[in-house]
Amino acid sequence: VMAVEQNPNDTVALLGLSRITVDLPERLSYLKRALESDPENGDVKQKVIEFVILELAPKVRTGPPEEAVSLLVETVSFFPDCEPAWFCLAYA
């Protein structure tokens, strides 16, 4: 947290926070900030895709999908090339 406070564009710190934060909207916000700070970083893009596949896709299938759909819409708004997010939206 201190690294992000000192440097809000620290991609490594933002990715670290996205892994340890439990709240899904907060996790997505860290991923979004990481992608905004380094839009060409393949690792960041991969982490967004993993988040969609591992966290949001199961929520679309198993529970009330409202929160997942909202987060998926947000995901495709800042990362329109995220095919798994589009697929999950179509499924929902």
Residue pairs with C-beta under 8 A, 6 or more apart in sequence:
1 17
3 10
3 12
3 13
4 10
4 13
4 14
4 17
7 13
8 33
8 37
9 33
9 37
9 38
10 37
11 34
11 37
11 38
11 41
11 44
14 30
14 31
14 33
14 34
14 37
15 30
15 31
15 34
15 43
15 44
15 47
17 30
18 27
18 28
18 30
18 31
18 34
18 47
18 51
21 27
21 30
24 55
24 56
24 59
24 67
24 71
25 67
25 71
27 51
27 55
28 51
28 71
28 74
28 75
31 44
31 47
31 48
31 51
32 74
32 78
34 41
34 44
34 47
35 41
35 44
35 45
35 48
35 78
35 79
36 78
38 44
45 79
45 81
45 82
48 75
48 79
48 82
49 82
49 84
51 75
52 72
52 75
52 82
52 84
52 85
52 88
53 84
56 68
56 71
56 72
56 75
56 85
56 88
57 68
57 84
57 88
59 65
59 67
59 68
60 68
60 69
60 72
60 88
60 91
60 92
61 91
65 92
68 88
68 92
69 89
69 92
72 85
72 88
72 89
72 92
73 89
75 82
75 85
76 82
76 85
76 86
76 89
79 85
